[in-house]
Amino acid sequence: MHDPAATPVIIVDDEPHLRITAGQTLELAGYRPEPHASAEQALDSLAPDFPGVVISDIRMPGMDGMALLREVRLRDPDLPVIMVTGHGDISTAVEAMREGAWDFLEKPFAGERLVEVVRRAVEKRRLSLENRHLKAELEAQQSAPGPRLVGRTQVIQRLASMVARISQVDADVLLFGETGAGKDLVARAIHERSPRGGHPFVAINCGAVPESTIESELFGHEKGAFTGAVERRIGKFEHANGGTVFLDEIESMPLSLQVKLLRVLQERSVERLGSNVPVPLDIRVIAATKVDLKASAEAGRFREDLYYRLNVVTLPIPPLRERREDIPLLFQHFAVVAANRSGLEAPPLDASGIAALLAHDWPGNVRELRNLAERYVLLGAAWDYRLDALLEGAESDTGDLPLPRQVEMFEKSLIDQALARHRGRVTEVTEQLGLPRKTLYDKLRKYDLRAEDYRQSSEP
């Protein structure tokens, strides 16, 4: 039987008995038939983002089925239209398919054939609308200033609030978080939301630059400063003037260079190698580390004075395991990005996919999740869109959580996804989840979810 949400199916036919017969068959299968005697009448009832499909006879007085098909395609090219043809009228059916019809039924057709064609068309429509909705979310994000911190959990909301506040204060910032937790994204968000947003954002991975060249990379050099210096080079700090320098993996910086970095931070000027002339700097410095710098300083692996100079404001970036309820939303976000880049469709998550994501351990944090979403879009069809297959053999750390907590996480995620899909429309959410209205409201209170938040925006 079809989902109790009772997807609407528009039936257009000038013969009353065919409308009635098809309507009864679809109603028994769990759909909601909407019969119309003319194409004009059907078009009047067709709302934007209509969640169902259209079935239309081809030969009708007034506007015929082919004209209706063309008009529907103009309004919404993703809306499946199933054409009904007379016996032996194959040439017309072929023309309809060329015009973009989803499928065709030849009279007389069996009820099972009708239900099967509608079922496939409805599933295609659901995927299309889901993808459209996700793309709209992505476009809204891209139109906002700077990267958005995607998530609804309290920990990520708190981080987003701190980013918004700190971005307006021209102070150096230290980011602390595990590998792949999103330190680069947070640094860019701070920069883009700050008054420096229109100026350079220069990212430097201190662990990736050879120790022999890192000083020249950061501070620049004059012609002839050393063997091979055939011309003047502007360093990263000077290039970032007016903007932001992001020092990733700051713990990897050699101790000998930490002294010079401290001087740059204190004096806000830099001297190129081979020069005694200081170059004034108007920069903000954001440093990031995955280790406890205070402990490193106490152990002699990092300069204590540099640690205190960097530690004006410290932002902890939560690992993915501390914001598990955000995982499905983040996954869909990355899937849409990958789909837009590759020109493929981003299939929505189902209950089994959500369960697989929540059960997985994420040692690579957000970076690992993004890579999985990209593989899912690119290779998902080959794996029958089964996330558990793509994640097969991975460790799981939810076993450390009590069973009731695991069940709550799964239930909250399903409700969250339904609210996002239906943009906070409670009636549609109760139909999709098969819950009484009062039960849904009880669970919304339990999980601190508000339907109105999803009407305003699908992401915070």
C-alpha positions in Angstrom: 0.0 0.0 0.0 1.1 3.6 -0.7 2.2 5.9 2.1 -0.7 7.3 4.1 0.3 10.8 3.0 -2.0 10.1 0.1 -0.1 11.8 -2.8 -2.5 13.6 -5.2 -2.9 12.3 -8.7 -4.7 14.5 -11.3 -6.8 12.5 -13.7 -7.9 14.3 -16.9 -10.4 12.5 -19.1 -13.6 13.7 -20.8 -15.2 10.3 -20.2 -16.7 10.1 -16.7 -16.5 6.3 -16.3 -12.8 6.3 -17.0 -12.2 9.0 -14.4 -14.2 7.1 -11.9 -12.6 3.7 -12.6 -9.0 5.1 -12.5 -9.8 7.1 -9.4 -11.2 4.1 -7.5 -8.1 2.0 -8.5 -5.7 4.7 -7.3 -7.7 5.4 -4.1 -7.6 1.7 -3.2 -3.8 1.9 -3.7 -3.5 4.7 -1.2 -3.4 7.7 -3.5 -5.7 10.7 -3.6 -7.3 11.1 -7.1 -8.3 14.5 -8.3 -10.5 14.0 -11.4 -11.0 16.7 -14.1 -13.2 16.6 -17.2 -11.0 19.0 -19.2 -7.4 20.0 -19.5 -8.3 23.6 -18.8 -9.8 22.6 -15.5 -6.8 20.6 -14.5 -4.4 23.4 -15.2 -6.4 25.7 -13.0 -5.9 23.3 -10.1 -2.2 22.8 -10.7 -0.3 24.6 -7.9 3.4 25.3 -8.0 5.5 22.4 -6.6 2.5 20.1 -7.0 3.6 17.0 -5.0 1.8 14.4 -7.2 1.6 13.4 -10.9 -0.8 14.0 -13.8 -2.6 11.3 -15.9 -4.2 12.6 -19.1 -6.1 11.1 -22.0 -4.6 12.4 -25.3 -7.8 12.8 -27.4 -10.2 15.3 -25.7 -12.3 18.1 -26.9 -10.9 21.6 -26.5 -7.3 21.5 -25.2 -6.1 17.9 -25.9 -3.6 15.9 -24.0 -0.6 16.9 -26.0 -1.3 20.6 -25.5 -1.8 19.9 -21.8 1.6 18.1 -21.7 3.3 21.0 -23.3 1.8 23.5 -20.9 2.6 21.4 -17.9 6.2 21.0 -19.1 6.4 24.8 -19.5 5.2 25.3 -15.9 7.3 22.5 -14.3 9.5 20.3 -16.5 10.0 17.9 -13.6 6.3 17.1 -13.1 5.6 13.6 -14.4 2.8 13.4 -17.0 1.4 10.0 -17.9 -0.4 9.9 -21.2 -3.4 7.6 -22.0 -3.7 6.5 -25.7 -6.3 4.6 -27.7 -5.6 1.0 -28.8 -3.0 0.9 -31.6 -2.2 4.6 -31.4 1.5 4.0 -31.0 2.7 6.9 -33.1 0.9 9.3 -30.8 2.4 7.7 -27.8 5.9 8.0 -29.3 5.3 11.7 -30.0 4.2 12.2 -26.4 7.4 10.6 -25.1 9.4 12.8 -27.3 7.5 15.8 -25.9 8.6 14.7 -22.4 5.8 12.5 -21.1 6.9 10.3 -18.2 5.1 7.1 -19.6 2.0 6.1 -21.4 -0.8 3.7 -20.9 -2.6 2.0 -23.7 -6.4 1.5 -23.4 -7.6 -0.8 -22.0 -5.0 -1.1 -19.2 -5.1 -3.2 -16.1 -5.3 -1.6 -12.7 -2.0 -3.1 -11.6 -0.3 -1.5 -14.6 -1.8 1.9 -13.7 -0.7 1.7 -10.0 2.8 0.6 -10.9 3.3 3.4 -13.4 1.9 6.0 -10.9 4.1 4.5 -8.1 7.3 5.0 -10.1 6.2 8.5 -11.3 5.4 9.6 -7.7 8.8 8.4 -6.5 10.5 10.4 -9.3 8.4 13.4 -8.3 9.4 13.1 -4.7 13.1 12.9 -5.5 12.8 15.9 -7.9 11.1 18.1 -5.3 13.5 17.0 -2.6 16.4 17.9 -4.9 14.8 21.2 -5.8 14.3 22.1 -2.1 17.9 21.2 -1.3 19.3 23.2 -4.2 17.2 26.2 -3.0 18.8 25.8 0.5 22.2 25.7 -1.1 21.5 28.9 -3.2 20.3 30.6 -0.1 23.5 29.7 1.7 25.7 30.9 -1.2 23.9 34.2 -1.2 24.6 34.7 2.5 27.9 36.5 3.4 30.5 33.9 3.9 30.2 30.1 4.6 27.4 29.0 6.8 27.8 26.6 9.7 25.2 24.0 8.9 23.4 22.4 11.8 20.6 22.7 14.4 22.2 21.3 17.5 22.8 23.6 20.4 26.6 23.2 20.2 26.8 24.4 16.6 24.2 27.1 17.2 26.4 28.4 20.0 29.5 28.3 17.8 27.6 30.2 15.0 26.6 32.8 17.5 30.2 33.2 18.7 31.4 33.4 15.1 28.9 36.2 14.4 30.0 38.1 17.5 33.8 37.6 17.1 33.8 38.5 13.4 32.9 42.1 14.3 35.8 42.4 16.8 39.2 42.8 15.2 41.0 40.4 17.6 43.3 37.5 16.8 41.5 34.1 17.3 42.7 30.6 18.1 40.6 27.7 16.8 40.9 24.3 18.5 39.4 21.1 17.0 40.1 17.7 15.7 41.3 16.9 12.2 38.5 17.5 9.7 36.2 19.2 12.2 35.9 22.4 10.1 38.5 24.8 11.4 39.1 26.2 7.9 35.4 26.8 7.4 35.1 28.6 10.7 38.1 30.8 9.9 36.6 31.7 6.5 33.3 32.4 8.1 34.9 34.8 10.6 36.8 36.6 7.8 33.9 36.9 5.4 31.5 38.3 8.1 34.1 40.8 9.3 34.8 44.3 7.9 37.9 42.6 6.3 35.7 40.4 4.2 36.5 42.2 0.9 40.2 41.8 1.5 42.5 38.7 1.1 42.1 35.6 3.1 45.5 33.9 3.1 45.5 30.3 4.4 48.9 28.7 5.3 49.3 25.1 6.5 52.3 25.4 8.8 52.8 21.6 8.6 52.9 21.5 4.8 55.6 24.2 4.2 59.2 22.9 4.2 61.1 24.3 7.2 63.8 25.5 4.8 61.5 27.8 3.0 58.8 28.7 5.5 60.3 32.0 6.6 60.5 33.2 3.0 56.9 32.0 2.4 55.6 33.9 5.4 57.7 37.0 5.4 59.1 37.3 1.9 62.6 38.1 0.8 64.6 40.7 -1.2 66.6 39.9 -4.3 69.9 38.3 -3.4 68.9 37.6 0.2 70.1 34.0 -0.3 71.3 31.7 -3.1 68.5 31.4 -5.6 66.7 34.6 -4.5 66.8 36.1 -8.0 64.0 38.6 -7.4 62.0 40.2 -4.6 59.2 38.0 -3.2 56.2 39.3 -1.2 55.4 37.0 1.7 52.0 35.6 2.8 51.7 38.1 5.6 52.4 41.1 3.4 50.1 39.7 0.7 47.3 39.5 3.3 47.5 43.2 4.2 44.0 44.5 5.0 42.7 41.0 5.3 43.2 37.8 7.4 46.1 35.3 7.8 44.9 31.8 8.7 47.7 29.7 10.2 46.5 26.1 10.2 48.4 23.4 12.2 50.2 26.2 14.1 51.6 23.5 16.4 53.8 22.4 13.5 55.6 25.7 13.2 59.4 25.4 14.0 60.4 26.9 17.4 62.9 29.1 15.7 60.2 30.7 13.6 57.8 31.1 16.5 60.1 33.9 17.8 59.7 35.8 14.6 56.0 35.2 14.4 55.6 36.5 18.0 57.4 39.7 16.9 55.1 40.1 13.9 52.0 39.7 16.0 53.2 42.2 18.6 54.6 44.9 16.2 52.2 44.3 13.3 55.0 44.7 10.9 57.3 42.3 8.9 60.8 42.5 7.5 61.6 40.6 4.4 64.6 38.4 4.4 67.6 40.5 3.4 65.9 43.8 4.4 66.0 45.9 7.5 63.0 48.0 6.6 59.8 47.0 8.4 56.6 46.8 6.3 53.5 47.8 8.4 50.8 45.2 8.5 47.0 45.6 8.9 46.0 42.0 9.4 44.0 39.7 11.6 45.5 36.4 12.5 43.5 33.3 13.0 45.5 30.3 14.1 44.2 26.7 14.3 45.5 23.6 16.2 44.4 20.1 16.8 46.5 19.7 20.0 46.4 21.3 23.4 48.9 24.2 22.9 49.0 25.0 26.6 50.2 21.5 27.3 52.6 21.7 24.4 54.0 24.9 25.8 54.5 23.4 29.2 56.3 20.4 27.6 58.6 22.8 25.7 57.2 22.0 22.3 55.6 25.4 21.7 56.6 28.8 22.9 54.5 29.8 26.0 54.6 33.6 25.1 53.3 32.9 21.6 50.6 30.7 23.0 49.4 33.5 25.3 49.6 36.0 22.4 47.5 33.8 20.2 45.0 32.9 22.9 43.1 36.2 22.9 39.9 34.4 21.9 39.7 30.6 21.7 36.9 28.9 19.8 36.5 25.1 20.3 35.2 23.4 17.2 33.0 20.4 18.2 33.8 17.0 16.7 31.0 15.4 14.7 30.3 12.8 17.5 29.2 15.7 19.7 26.6 16.9 17.2 25.2 13.6 15.8 21.8 15.0 15.2 23.3 17.3 12.6 24.8 14.5 10.5 21.8 13.8 8.2 21.4 17.6 7.4 25.2 18.0 6.8 25.2 14.9 4.6 22.4 16.3 2.4 24.1 19.7 2.2 27.3 18.1 1.0 25.4 15.8 -1.4 23.7 18.8 -3.0 27.1 20.6 -3.4 28.5 17.4 -5.1 25.4 17.0 -7.3 25.5 20.6 -8.5 29.2 20.2 -9.3 28.8 16.9 -11.1 25.5 17.6 -12.8 24.0 14.5 -11.1 20.9 14.2 -8.8 21.3 14.2 -5.0 18.9 11.4 -3.8 17.3 12.2 -0.4 18.0 10.1 2.6 15.6 7.4 3.7 15.3 5.9 7.2 17.9 3.2 6.6 20.4 5.8 5.3 19.9 8.0 8.4 20.4 5.0 10.6 23.7 4.1 8.8 25.0 7.7 9.2 24.1 7.8 12.9 25.7 4.5 13.6 29.0 5.3 12.0 32.1 6.5 13.9 33.5 9.6 12.3 37.2 9.9 13.1 37.6 12.2 10.1 34.7 14.3 11.3 33.1 16.7 8.8 35.7 16.1 6.1 35.0 12.4 6.2 31.3 13.0 6.0 31.7 15.3 3.0 33.8 12.7 1.2 31.2 10.1 1.8 28.4 12.4 0.4 30.5 12.9 -2.7 31.0 9.2 -3.2 27.3 8.6 -2.6 26.3 11.0 -5.4 29.0 9.7 -7.8 28.8 6.0 -7.0 25.5 5.7 -5.2 23.6 4.2 -8.1 26.2 1.4 -8.5 25.6 0.6 -4.8 21.8 0.9 -5.1 22.0 4.1 -3.0 22.8 2.1 0.1 24.8 4.0 2.6 25.4 1.0 4.7 27.2 -0.6 1.7 29.5 2.5 1.3 30.2 2.5 5.0 30.6 -1.3 5.3 33.5 -2.4 7.5 33.6 1.0 9.3 33.7 1.2 13.1 30.7 2.4 15.1 30.9 4.2 18.3 27.2 4.5 19.0 27.4 1.2 20.8 29.0 3.1 23.7 25.7 5.0 24.1 22.7 3.5 26.0 20.1 2.0 23.7 17.4 4.5 24.7 19.7 7.4 23.7 20.4 5.7 20.3 16.7 5.3 19.7 16.1 9.0 20.6 18.8 10.2 18.2 17.3 8.2 15.4 13.7 9.3 16.2 14.7 13.0 16.4 16.6 12.8 13.1 13.6 11.3 11.3 11.3 14.0 12.7 13.9 16.7 11.8 14.1 15.4 8.2 10.3 15.3 7.8 10.0 18.9 9.2 12.6 20.1 6.8 11.1 18.3 3.8 7.6 19.7 4.4 8.9 23.1 5.6 7.2 22.8 9.0 3.8 21.8 7.7 2.6 19.7 10.6 -0.2 18.0 8.8 2.1 16.7 6.1 4.7 15.6 8.7 2.1 13.6 10.7 1.0 11.9 7.5 4.5 11.0 6.4 5.5 9.7 9.9 2.1 8.1 10.6 1.8 9.9 13.9 -1.2 11.4 15.6 -0.9 15.2 15.8 -0.8 15.2 19.6 2.0 12.6 19.6 4.0 14.6 17.2 3.7 17.8 19.3 4.8 15.8 22.4 7.9 14.6 20.5 8.6 18.2 19.3 8.6 19.4 22.9 10.8 16.5 23.9 13.4 17.2 21.3 13.1 21.0 21.5 12.0 21.2 17.8 9.7 24.0 16.6 7.8 23.7 13.3 7.9 27.4 12.8 11.7 27.4 12.6 11.4 25.2 9.5 8.9 27.6 7.8 11.3 30.5 8.1 14.4 28.6 6.8 15.4 25.1 6.4 18.7 25.8 8.1 19.6 28.1 11.0 
